[in-house]
Amino acid sequence: MASSLAARRLLSRAAAARRLALPLASVAPRRFSADAGPPTLPPPPPQPVVEPPRSEGAGASSSSSTAADAGGAHRSSPGAAAGARRQGRGAGYEEEQEKVLRASLLHVPRMGWSESAMVAGARDVGISPAIVGAFPRKEAALVEFFMDDCLQQLMDRVDAGEGEQLKNLKLSDRLSKLVRMRLEMQAPYISKWPQALSIQSQPANVSTSLKQRAVLVDEIWHAAGDVGSDIDWYVKRTVLGGIYSTSEVYMLTDNSPDFRDTWTFVNRRIKDALDLQKTFQEAAYLAEAVGAGMGGTVQGVLNRVFQNRGS
């Protein structure tokens, strides 16, 4: 009886041990086995796609937005084409502006350096006067065109043959002739030239005016045969710029036939500038001339001009 009870207890314990060991034995090899891959999971069920409710207003808005986008793309095409046309006719438009400015110079002696002269010039060449509005600085544009055109004429005359004649002259005579050639171009506009000087001295225009005069003086020295590049290059151009400016002012007060007094004034001042034996008084005069050439006041220069007219 006792032995049978002990045997049943042993059997029940073995059965319990088998129940506990079986899950561990069956699971552990699958988890750490090198041959077994990860367990495959079934794909998740597809989620239903629910579209938000659309009202009639939203649909109309979307349709109108799409139509507006399409319309905007359609409208941008003519604008781009117009821009391309403007670029294509840019050269022609500049030629029209040049024609207007050149024709306007014929009206300057009567109308001055004014917008009215530009309007009259536009009508003369058959261009709408509205083109005058395209010039941001109307009167200044006319004066600056005249300055550039005179410089081009001077260079053309030197290249056409007068430059060969200059080679037979000494330096002071070459400079005097070139300055005279340039100032003679202002003779038809001498009565209106004070207005031009006033326009050039305005803050918005003075920078361009100084640049144009600097280029003019440099071209005169170049045409006279100066090719130096040392410190004298700056000194020569500064002094000649002063002489040119004072001669320009002197010309405004010259009542002699064909401005003969002005040409005498130019000759004398250029010779003084090139004369190494000039007196201290002449050197002081040239200093005043340099000041006028650098954009200083011309009152002191005018005083000295009138003092030296009889000398």
Backbone hydrogen bonds in HBPLUS format (Angstrom, degrees):
<---DONOR---> <-ACCEPTOR-->    atom                        ^
c    i                          cat <-CA-CA->   ^        H-A-AA   ^      H-
h    n   atom  resd res      DA  || num        DHA   H-A  angle D-A-AA Bond
n    s   type  num  typ     dist DA aas  dist angle  dist       angle   num
A0005-LEU N   A0001-MET O   3.03 MM   4  6.22 152.7  2.10 142.6 150.1     1
A0006-ALA N   A0002-ALA O   2.95 MM   4  6.17 159.2  1.99 148.4 153.9     2
A0007-ALA N   A0003-SER O   2.94 MM   4  6.15 149.8  2.04 142.0 150.6     3
A0008-ARG N   A0004-SER O   2.99 MM   4  6.25 155.9  2.05 147.0 152.3     4
A0009-ARG N   A0005-LEU O   3.01 MM   4  6.28 157.2  2.06 148.2 154.6     5
A0010-LEU N   A0006-ALA O   3.04 MM   4  6.29 156.8  2.10 145.5 151.4     6
A0011-LEU N   A0007-ALA O   2.95 MM   4  6.23 159.4  1.99 148.9 154.6     7
A0012-SER N   A0008-ARG O   2.83 MM   4  6.07 158.6  1.87 151.6 157.1     8
A0013-ARG N   A0009-ARG O   2.88 MM   4  6.11 154.4  1.95 147.0 154.4     9
A0014-ALA N   A0010-LEU O   2.96 MM   4  6.18 159.4  2.00 150.5 155.9    10
A0015-ALA N   A0011-LEU O   2.91 MM   4  6.13 153.9  1.98 146.1 153.6    11
A0016-ALA N   A0012-SER O   2.91 MM   4  6.14 155.8  1.97 143.5 150.1    12
A0017-ALA N   A0013-ARG O   2.86 MM   4  6.11 156.6  1.91 148.0 154.9    13
A0018-ARG N   A0014-ALA O   2.89 MM   4  6.15 147.8  2.00 143.1 151.7    14
A0019-ARG N   A0015-ALA O   2.92 MM   4  6.24 150.4  2.01 147.2 155.1    15
A0020-LEU N   A0016-ALA O   3.07 MM   4  6.36 150.9  2.16 148.2 155.1    16
A0021-ALA N   A0017-ALA O   2.97 MM   4  6.06 148.1  2.07 141.7 151.0    17
A0022-LEU N   A0018-ARG O   2.94 MM   4  5.83 148.0  2.04 145.5 151.4    18
A0025-ALA N   A0021-ALA O   2.94 MM   4  6.01 161.3  1.98 157.4 162.9    19
A0026-SER N   A0022-LEU O   2.95 MM   4  6.04 151.7  2.03 148.0 155.9    20
A0027-VAL N   A0023-PRO O   2.94 MM   4  5.96 150.6  2.03 146.6 153.2    21
A0028-ALA N   A0024-LEU O   3.05 MM   4  5.74 163.6  2.07 143.9 149.1    22
A0030-ARG N   A0027-VAL O   3.11 MM   3  5.52 122.7  2.46 108.8 122.6    23
A0031-ARG N   A0027-VAL O   3.16 MM   4  6.41 148.8  2.26 153.0 162.4    24
A0032-PHE N   A0028-ALA O   3.28 MM   4  6.41 162.8  2.32 160.9 162.6    25
A0033-SER N   A0029-PRO O   3.01 MM   4  5.46 115.3  2.44 136.5 146.5    26
A0059-GLY N   A0055-SER O   3.17 MM   4  6.42 162.3  2.20 146.4 151.2    27
A0060-ALA N   A0056-GLU O   2.96 MM   4  6.17 151.4  2.05 142.1 150.2    28
A0061-SER N   A0057-GLY O   2.82 MM   4  6.08 153.2  1.90 146.9 154.7    29
A0062-SER N   A0058-ALA O   2.86 MM   4  6.11 163.4  1.88 154.3 158.1    30
A0063-SER N   A0059-GLY O   2.95 MM   4  6.10 158.2  2.00 143.7 150.1    31
A0064-SER N   A0060-ALA O   2.80 MM   4  6.00 156.2  1.86 146.1 153.1    32
A0065-SER N   A0061-SER O   2.80 MM   4  6.02 153.3  1.87 148.7 156.4    33
A0066-THR N   A0062-SER O   2.95 MM   4  6.16 162.5  1.98 148.9 153.3    34
A0067-ALA N   A0063-SER O   2.91 MM   4  6.11 156.0  1.96 144.4 151.8    35
A0068-ALA N   A0064-SER O   2.72 MM   4  5.94 146.8  1.82 142.3 152.3    36
A0069-ASP N   A0065-SER O   2.84 MM   4  6.13 159.6  1.88 151.3 156.3    37
A0070-ALA N   A0066-THR O   2.95 MM   4  6.19 163.0  1.98 147.2 152.1    38
A0071-GLY N   A0067-ALA O   2.73 MM   4  5.96 152.8  1.81 143.4 152.1    39
A0072-GLY N   A0068-ALA O   2.69 MM   4  5.94 155.2  1.75 152.0 158.6    40
A0073-ALA N   A0069-ASP O   2.92 MM   4  6.19 161.7  1.96 151.7 156.1    41
A0074-HIS N   A0070-ALA O   2.91 MM   4  6.13 145.3  2.03 139.5 150.1    42
A0075-ARG N   A0071-GLY O   2.76 MM   4  6.06 149.6  1.85 148.0 156.7    43
A0076-SER N   A0072-GLY O   2.94 MM   4  6.13 146.9  2.05 148.4 156.5    44
A0080-ALA N   A0076-SER O   2.97 MM   4  6.21 160.8  2.01 152.4 156.8    45
A0081-ALA N   A0077-SER O   2.99 MM   4  6.22 156.5  2.04 148.5 155.6    46
A0082-ALA N   A0078-PRO O   2.80 MM   4  6.03 148.4  1.90 145.4 154.2    47
A0083-GLY N   A0079-GLY O   2.91 MM   4  6.22 155.9  1.97 148.8 155.1    48
A0084-ALA N   A0080-ALA O   2.96 MM   4  6.23 155.1  2.02 146.3 153.0    49
A0085-ARG N   A0081-ALA O   2.91 MM   4  6.20 148.6  2.01 141.8 150.9    50
A0086-ARG N   A0082-ALA O   2.85 MM   4  6.17 152.1  1.93 149.0 156.6    51
A0087-GLN N   A0083-GLY O   2.95 MM   4  6.25 158.2  2.00 149.2 154.6    52
A0088-GLY N   A0084-ALA O   2.89 MM   4  6.08 149.3  1.99 141.0 150.3    53
A0089-ARG N   A0085-ARG O   2.93 MM   4  6.19 143.6  2.06 145.4 154.2    54
A0090-GLY N   A0087-GLN O   3.32 MM   3  5.06 166.0  2.34  99.9 102.6    55
A0093-TYR N   A0089-ARG O   2.90 MM   4  6.12 149.2  2.00 150.0 158.9    56
A0094-GLU N   A0090-GLY O   3.02 MM   4  6.30 155.5  2.08 150.3 156.2    57
A0095-GLU N   A0091-ALA O   3.04 MM   4  6.31 149.7  2.13 144.3 152.9    58
A0096-GLU N   A0092-GLY O   3.03 MM   4  6.32 146.6  2.15 140.9 149.5    59
A0097-GLN N   A0093-TYR O   3.02 MM   4  6.37 153.9  2.09 146.4 153.2    60
A0098-GLU N   A0094-GLU O   2.94 MM   4  6.22 156.3  1.99 147.9 154.2    61
A0099-LYS N   A0095-GLU O   2.96 MM   4  6.20 155.1  2.02 145.8 152.4    62
A0100-VAL N   A0096-GLU O   3.01 MM   4  6.28 156.0  2.07 148.2 154.3    63
A0101-LEU N   A0097-GLN O   2.96 MM   4  6.25 164.1  1.98 153.4 157.1    64
A0102-ARG N   A0098-GLU O   2.91 MM   4  6.06 164.3  1.94 152.4 156.9    65
A0103-ALA N   A0099-LYS O   2.95 MM   4  6.06 160.3  1.99 146.5 152.2    66
A0104-SER N   A0100-VAL O   2.87 MM   4  6.00 138.8  2.04 141.2 153.4    67
A0106-LEU N   A0103-ALA O   3.27 MM   3  5.77 147.6  2.38 108.1 115.8    68
A0107-HIS N   A0104-SER O   2.94 MM   3  5.43 149.0  2.04 112.9 122.0    69
A0108-VAL N   A0105-LEU O   3.29 MM   3  5.13 153.0  2.37  96.2 104.1    70
A0110-ARG N   A0107-HIS O   3.22 MM   3  5.58 137.4  2.41 105.6 116.6    71
A0111-MET N   A0107-HIS O   2.75 MM   4  5.77 169.6  1.76 165.3 168.8    72
A0112-GLY N   A0108-VAL O   2.62 MM   4  4.27 143.2  1.75 128.1 132.2    73
A0114-SER N   A0112-GLY O   2.96 MM   2  5.46 125.6  2.26 107.8  91.9    74
A0118-MET N   A0114-SER O   3.37 MM   4  6.74 149.0  2.47 136.9 145.0    75
A0119-VAL N   A0115-GLU O   2.90 MM   4  6.23 154.4  1.96 152.1 158.9    76
A0120-ALA N   A0116-SER O   2.99 MM   4  6.22 161.0  2.03 148.5 153.5    77
A0121-GLY N   A0117-ALA O   2.92 MM   4  6.13 149.5  2.01 140.6 149.4    78
A0122-ALA N   A0118-MET O   2.93 MM   4  6.19 151.6  2.02 146.8 153.8    79
A0123-ARG N   A0119-VAL O   3.11 MM   4  6.42 157.4  2.16 148.5 153.9    80
A0124-ASP N   A0120-ALA O   3.03 MM   4  6.27 146.6  2.14 142.4 151.8    81
A0125-VAL N   A0121-GLY O   3.31 MM   4  6.61 145.8  2.44 145.2 151.7    82
A0127-ILE N   A0122-ALA O   2.92 MM   5  5.08 166.0  1.94 156.1 151.7    83
A0126-GLY N   A0123-ARG O   3.19 MM   3  5.01 162.5  2.22 100.8 105.6    84
A0131-ILE N   A0128-SER O   3.10 MM   3  6.09 175.9  2.10 128.9 130.2    85
A0132-VAL N   A0129-PRO O   3.05 MM   3  5.79 163.2  2.08 120.0 124.6    86
A0133-GLY N   A0130-ALA O   3.08 MM   3  5.71 148.1  2.19 113.7 121.2    87
A0134-ALA N   A0131-ILE O   2.97 MM   3  5.40 157.8  2.02 110.7 117.9    88
A0135-PHE N   A0132-VAL O   3.18 MM   3  5.77 167.1  2.20 115.7 119.7    89
A0141-ALA N   A0137-ARG O   2.62 MM   4  5.63 149.9  1.70 157.0 166.3    90
A0142-LEU N   A0138-LYS O   3.17 MM   4  6.52 145.9  2.29 146.6 155.5    91
A0142-LEU N   A0139-GLU O   3.13 MM   3  5.17 122.3  2.48  94.6 108.8    92
A0143-VAL N   A0139-GLU O   3.07 MM   4  6.44 158.6  2.12 151.9 157.1    93
A0144-GLU N   A0140-ALA O   2.86 MM   4  6.00 168.1  1.87 155.5 159.1    94
A0145-PHE N   A0141-ALA O   2.97 MM   4  6.00 147.8  2.07 135.9 144.6    95
A0146-PHE N   A0142-LEU O   3.09 MM   4  6.32 155.3  2.15 142.4 148.7    96
A0147-MET N   A0143-VAL O   2.99 MM   4  6.33 156.5  2.04 151.2 157.4    97
A0148-ASP N   A0144-GLU O   3.02 MM   4  6.22 166.9  2.04 149.9 152.9    98
A0149-ASP N   A0145-PHE O   2.85 MM   4  5.97 156.8  1.90 149.5 156.8    99
A0150-CYS N   A0146-PHE O   2.91 MM   4  6.07 156.9  1.97 149.6 155.2   100
A0151-LEU N   A0147-MET O   3.08 MM   4  6.31 156.3  2.14 146.1 152.4   101
A0152-GLN N   A0148-ASP O   3.02 MM   4  6.26 156.4  2.08 146.3 152.4   102
A0153-GLN N   A0149-ASP O   2.95 MM   4  6.21 153.4  2.02 145.7 153.1   103
A0154-LEU N   A0150-CYS O   2.93 MM   4  6.16 156.4  1.99 147.8 154.1   104
A0155-MET N   A0151-LEU O   3.01 MM   4  6.26 161.8  2.04 151.0 155.2   105
A0156-ASP N   A0152-GLN O   2.92 MM   4  6.09 154.0  1.98 145.6 153.2   106
A0157-ARG N   A0153-GLN O   2.95 MM   4  6.17 155.5  2.01 148.7 154.7   107
A0158-VAL N   A0154-LEU O   3.07 MM   4  6.33 154.3  2.13 146.6 153.6   108
A0159-ASP N   A0155-MET O   2.94 MM   4  6.14 160.8  1.98 148.3 153.7   109
A0160-ALA N   A0156-ASP O   2.84 MM   4  5.89 136.1  2.03 140.6 152.8   110
A0162-GLU N   A0157-ARG O   3.27 MM   5  6.00 149.1  2.37 168.1 159.2   111
A0163-GLY N   A0158-VAL O   3.03 MM   5  4.35 138.0  2.22 124.1 122.2   112
A0164-GLU N   A0161-GLY O   3.10 MM   3  5.49 137.0  2.29 105.9 116.0   113
A0166-LEU N   A0162-GLU O   3.10 MM   4  6.41 141.9  2.25 141.9 152.0   114
A0167-LYS N   A0164-GLU O   3.29 MM   3  5.42 136.3  2.49  96.4 107.2   115
A0168-ASN N   A0165-GLN O   3.28 MM   3  5.76 152.1  2.36 108.9 115.8   116
A0169-LEU N   A0166-LEU O   3.02 MM   3  5.39 165.6  2.04 115.7 120.0   117
A0173-ASP N   A0170-LYS O   3.08 MM   3  5.47 118.7  2.47 107.9 122.5   118
A0174-ARG N   A0170-LYS O   2.91 MM   4  6.18 153.4  1.99 155.6 164.4   119
A0175-LEU N   A0171-LEU O   2.97 MM   4  6.24 165.1  1.99 158.8 161.5   120
A0176-SER N   A0172-SER O   3.00 MM   4  6.14 159.4  2.04 142.6 148.8   121
A0177-LYS N   A0173-ASP O   2.93 MM   4  6.03 159.4  1.97 146.5 151.6   122
A0178-LEU N   A0174-ARG O   3.05 MM   4  6.26 159.7  2.10 148.8 154.0   123
A0179-VAL N   A0175-LEU O   2.96 MM   4  6.15 166.1  1.98 155.5 159.0   124
A0180-ARG N   A0176-SER O   2.96 MM   4  6.07 156.6  2.01 144.1 151.2   125
A0181-MET N   A0177-LYS O   2.85 MM   4  6.06 158.2  1.89 147.8 153.9   126
A0182-ARG N   A0178-LEU O   3.08 MM   4  6.34 154.4  2.15 145.6 151.7   127
A0183-LEU N   A0179-VAL O   2.94 MM   4  6.18 163.1  1.96 152.2 157.0   128
A0184-GLU N   A0180-ARG O   2.89 MM   4  5.94 153.8  1.96 154.4 160.5   129
A0185-MET N   A0182-ARG O   3.22 MM   3  5.57 145.0  2.35 104.1 113.3   130
A0186-GLN N   A0183-LEU O   2.95 MM   3  5.43 154.4  2.01 112.9 120.8   131
A0187-ALA N   A0184-GLU O   3.20 MM   3  5.21 155.5  2.26 100.8 108.2   132
A0189-TYR N   A0186-GLN O   2.96 MM   3  5.40 143.8  2.09 113.8 124.8   133
A0190-ILE N   A0187-ALA O   3.23 MM   3  5.03 168.1  2.24 113.0 111.6   134
A0192-LYS N   A0189-TYR O   2.98 MM   3  5.45 140.5  2.14 112.2 123.3   135
A0193-TRP N   A0189-TYR O   2.93 MM   4  5.91 109.1  2.44 144.8 163.0   136
A0193-TRP N   A0190-ILE O   3.32 MM   3  4.97 156.4  2.38  93.2 100.1   137
A0195-GLN N   A0192-LYS O   3.16 MM   3  5.54 128.2  2.44 105.6 117.7   138
A0196-ALA N   A0192-LYS O   3.34 MM   4  6.79 148.8  2.44 141.3 150.1   139
A0196-ALA N   A0193-TRP O   2.95 MM   3  4.85 114.3  2.40  94.8 111.5   140
A0197-LEU N   A0193-TRP O   2.91 MM   4  6.26 158.1  1.96 159.3 164.6   141
A0198-SER N   A0194-PRO O   2.98 MM   4  6.21 150.3  2.07 141.7 149.9   142
A0199-ILE N   A0195-GLN O   2.95 MM   4  6.26 152.9  2.03 147.8 154.7   143
A0200-GLN N   A0196-ALA O   2.94 MM   4  6.19 158.8  1.98 150.9 156.8   144
A0201-SER N   A0197-LEU O   3.07 MM   4  6.22 137.9  2.25 140.0 150.2   145
A0202-GLN N   A0199-ILE O   3.28 MM   3  5.53 162.8  2.31 107.0 112.1   146
A0205-ASN N   A0202-GLN O   2.81 MM   3  5.33 150.7  1.89 120.1 129.8   147
A0206-VAL N   A0202-GLN O   2.89 MM   4  5.77 135.0  2.09 160.7 170.8   148
A0209-SER N   A0205-ASN O   3.04 MM   4  6.24 159.7  2.08 154.8 161.3   149
A0210-LEU N   A0206-VAL O   2.95 MM   4  6.13 162.2  1.98 152.8 155.6   150
A0211-LYS N   A0207-SER O   3.12 MM   4  6.35 156.9  2.17 146.1 152.7   151
A0212-GLN N   A0208-THR O   2.93 MM   4  6.15 159.6  1.97 151.2 156.4   152
A0213-ARG N   A0209-SER O   3.05 MM   4  6.29 159.0  2.09 149.4 154.7   153
A0214-ALA N   A0210-LEU O   2.89 MM   4  6.06 152.7  1.97 144.7 152.7   154
A0215-VAL N   A0211-LYS O   2.96 MM   4  6.21 158.3  2.01 150.9 156.0   155
A0216-LEU N   A0212-GLN O   2.96 MM   4  6.17 154.8  2.03 143.3 150.7   156
A0217-VAL N   A0213-ARG O   2.95 MM   4  6.17 166.8  1.97 153.4 155.3   157
A0218-ASP N   A0214-ALA O   3.04 MM   4  6.18 157.2  2.09 144.6 151.3   158
A0219-GLU N   A0215-VAL O   2.93 MM   4  6.14 155.9  1.99 149.2 155.5   159
A0220-ILE N   A0216-LEU O   2.98 MM   4  6.27 151.2  2.07 148.9 157.1   160
A0221-TRP N   A0217-VAL O   3.05 MM   4  6.33 163.9  2.08 151.3 154.6   161
A0222-HIS N   A0218-ASP O   2.92 MM   4  6.12 155.8  1.98 145.5 153.1   162
A0223-ALA N   A0219-GLU O   2.83 MM   4  5.99 160.6  1.87 148.1 153.1   163
A0224-ALA N   A0220-ILE O   2.94 MM   4  6.13 137.2  2.12 140.2 152.3   164
A0226-ASP N   A0221-TRP O   3.00 MM   5  5.48 163.8  2.02 156.2 151.1   165
A0225-GLY N   A0222-HIS O   3.05 MM   3  5.25 157.4  2.11 104.8 111.8   166
A0233-TRP N   A0230-ASP O   2.97 MM   3  5.59 152.5  2.05 114.1 122.1   167
A0234-TYR N   A0231-ILE O   3.22 MM   3  5.82 131.8  2.47 112.5 120.6   168
A0235-VAL N   A0231-ILE O   3.45 MM   4  6.81 163.0  2.48 144.7 149.3   169
A0236-LYS N   A0232-ASP O   2.80 MM   4  5.85 173.0  1.81 157.5 159.0   170
A0237-ARG N   A0233-TRP O   3.33 MM   4  6.42 162.5  2.36 139.7 144.2   171
A0238-THR N   A0234-TYR O   2.93 MM   4  6.04 152.9  2.01 148.5 156.2   172
A0239-VAL N   A0235-VAL O   2.99 MM   4  6.14 168.4  2.00 155.7 158.3   173
A0240-LEU N   A0236-LYS O   2.97 MM   4  6.10 167.3  1.99 149.8 153.9   174
A0241-GLY N   A0237-ARG O   2.91 MM   4  5.85 148.5  2.01 134.6 143.7   175
A0242-GLY N   A0238-THR O   3.06 MM   4  6.33 149.9  2.15 143.1 150.4   176
A0243-ILE N   A0239-VAL O   2.98 MM   4  6.33 158.1  2.03 150.9 156.9   177
A0244-TYR N   A0240-LEU O   2.85 MM   4  6.04 160.4  1.89 151.4 156.6   178
A0245-SER N   A0241-GLY O   3.05 MM   4  6.20 159.4  2.09 144.2 149.4   179
A0246-THR N   A0242-GLY O   3.02 MM   4  6.24 165.9  2.04 153.4 156.7   180
A0247-SER N   A0243-ILE O   2.93 MM   4  6.01 155.1  1.99 146.8 154.2   181
A0248-GLU N   A0244-TYR O   2.90 MM   4  6.07 146.9  2.01 143.4 152.7   182
A0249-VAL N   A0245-SER O   3.06 MM   4  6.38 153.7  2.13 146.2 152.4   183
A0250-TYR N   A0246-THR O   2.85 MM   4  6.04 159.2  1.90 147.1 153.6   184
A0251-MET N   A0247-SER O   2.93 MM   4  6.04 149.7  2.02 142.5 149.9   185
A0252-LEU N   A0249-VAL O   3.09 MM   3  5.38 137.7  2.27 103.8 114.9   186
A0253-THR N   A0250-TYR O   3.03 MM   3  5.53 146.8  2.15 112.1 121.1   187
A0254-ASP N   A0251-MET O   3.31 MM   3  5.01 163.6  2.33  99.1 103.8   188
A0259-PHE N   A0256-SER O   3.19 MM   3  5.20 151.8  2.27 129.8 122.6   189
A0260-ARG N   A0257-PRO O   3.16 MM   3  6.08 146.7  2.27 125.2 130.0   190
A0262-THR N   A0259-PHE O   3.08 MM   3  5.27 122.7  2.42  98.9 113.3   191
A0263-TRP N   A0259-PHE O   3.21 MM   4  6.65 156.5  2.27 153.1 158.7   192
A0264-THR N   A0260-ARG O   3.03 MM   4  6.32 154.6  2.10 149.5 156.7   193
A0265-PHE N   A0261-ASP O   2.90 MM   4  6.08 152.6  1.97 142.8 150.7   194
A0266-VAL N   A0262-THR O   2.88 MM   4  6.18 156.6  1.93 151.2 157.0   195
A0267-ASN N   A0263-TRP O   2.97 MM   4  6.17 168.1  1.98 148.1 151.0   196
A0268-ARG N   A0264-THR O   3.00 MM   4  6.16 165.6  2.02 150.3 154.2   197
A0269-ARG N   A0265-PHE O   3.04 MM   4  6.19 166.0  2.06 152.4 156.2   198
A0270-ILE N   A0266-VAL O   3.03 MM   4  6.14 161.8  2.06 155.3 160.0   199
A0271-LYS N   A0267-ASN O   3.07 MM   4  6.20 161.1  2.11 148.0 153.3   200
A0272-ASP N   A0268-ARG O   2.96 MM   4  6.15 151.9  2.04 144.3 152.5   201
A0273-ALA N   A0269-ARG O   2.99 MM   4  6.19 149.3  2.09 140.6 148.5   202
A0274-LEU N   A0270-ILE O   3.11 MM   4  6.36 144.7  2.23 144.6 153.1   203
A0275-ASP N   A0271-LYS O   2.96 MM   4  5.96 118.8  2.35 139.7 154.6   204
A0275-ASP N   A0272-ASP O   3.35 MM   3  5.11 146.5  2.47  92.5 102.0   205
A0278-LYS N   A0275-ASP O   3.40 MM   3  5.68 150.2  2.50 116.5 114.2   206
A0283-ALA N   A0279-THR O   3.04 MM   4  6.35 152.7  2.12 146.0 154.1   207
A0284-ALA N   A0280-PHE O   2.95 MM   4  6.24 151.1  2.04 146.2 153.4   208
A0285-TYR N   A0281-GLN O   3.07 MM   4  6.38 148.6  2.17 141.2 149.7   209
A0286-LEU N   A0282-GLU O   2.94 MM   4  6.28 157.2  1.99 149.9 155.5   210
A0287-ALA N   A0283-ALA O   2.99 MM   4  6.28 145.0  2.12 142.5 152.2   211
A0288-GLU N   A0284-ALA O   3.16 MM   4  6.52 148.8  2.26 142.6 149.9   212
A0288-GLU N   A0285-TYR O   3.05 MM   3  5.14 118.0  2.45  95.8 110.7   213
A0289-ALA N   A0285-TYR O   2.92 MM   4  6.33 149.9  2.02 145.3 154.8   214
A0290-VAL N   A0286-LEU O   2.81 MM   4  6.09 152.8  1.88 149.6 156.4   215
A0291-GLY N   A0287-ALA O   3.02 MM   4  6.28 153.2  2.09 141.9 149.1   216
A0292-ALA N   A0288-GLU O   3.05 MM   4  6.42 150.6  2.14 146.6 153.6   217
A0293-GLY N   A0289-ALA O   2.93 MM   4  6.22 153.4  2.00 146.3 154.2   218
A0294-MET N   A0290-VAL O   2.92 MM   4  6.19 135.1  2.13 146.6 158.6   219
A0296-GLY N   A0291-GLY O   2.81 MM   5  5.19 150.7  1.90 158.2 153.5   220
A0295-GLY N   A0292-ALA O   3.16 MM   3  5.31 161.1  2.19 107.7 111.2   221
A0302-LEU N   A0298-VAL O   2.83 MM   4  6.04 156.8  1.88 151.6 157.6   222
A0303-ASN N   A0299-GLN O   3.00 MM   4  6.31 158.2  2.04 150.7 156.3   223
A0304-ARG N   A0300-GLY O   3.10 MM   4  6.34 159.9  2.14 144.4 149.3   224
A0305-VAL N   A0301-VAL O   2.78 MM   4  6.01 144.2  1.91 145.2 156.7   225
A0306-PHE N   A0302-LEU O   3.02 MM   4  6.32 162.2  2.06 156.5 157.7   226
A0307-GLN N   A0303-ASN O   3.14 MM   4  6.37 144.2  2.28 140.3 150.5   227
A0308-ASN N   A0304-ARG O   3.01 MM   4  6.17 140.3  2.17 142.3 151.6   228
A0308-ASN N   A0305-VAL O   3.15 MM   3  5.24 128.2  2.43  96.2 109.3   229
A0311-SER N   A0308-ASN O   3.13 MM   3  4.99 146.3  2.25  96.2 106.3   230
